[in-house]
């Protein structure tokens, strides 16, 4: 019974989400607006709460068991607490003033975002550039016809977008753009079709109760 009720809810709401795509009746479309706006916001709010609770539980367990690099869990929990305090008492657009011996200290969400998250994000992507270069080197090794075509296309595009490409040949930038617009878009559409079909199959398996791993088990 514990697993039957969630499956029934998924089936009912899955049907409610599918029907508006096939029935243009105003009553059905109004139901679709409720599903997309109000209900989605409610589910998203609960999902955020559950996700944050799970995150804190995992890192608290890591600190308790003294697992590898558990010191970083202290940083995460402390950052979470500071962000929560600012959001609760100062608001999303507000400010939080903390009295100190030398005066009040102004701290808001913008300070947290622009002063901490943005530099950390820039550092992460800067480090990822080296991993991307290493992965590109391994991927561009000439081992087959497909790898040769990938290497040639990547070399043409990299040269074509540089000012050096126009100096080599005035047709090189146009050819590089043609590779991006025609073969690249065609392959992206094929990948998108595959993702859409895979998502459709997975959604149907979840709605019909065939896929139940999201319940926390394998049965």
Secondary structure, DSSP 8 states (H G I E B T S, - for coil): -HHHHHHHHHHHHHHHHHHTTT---HHHHHHHHHIIIIIHHHHHHHHHHHHHHHHHHHHHHHHHHT-TTTHHHHHHHHHHHHHHHIIIII-SS-EEEEEETTEEEEEEHHHHIIIIIHHHHHHHHHHHHHHHHHHHHHHTS-SSHHHHHHHHHHHHHHHHTSHHHHHH-TTHHHHHHHIIIIIHHHHHHHHHHHHHHHHHHHHHHHHTTS--GGGTS--
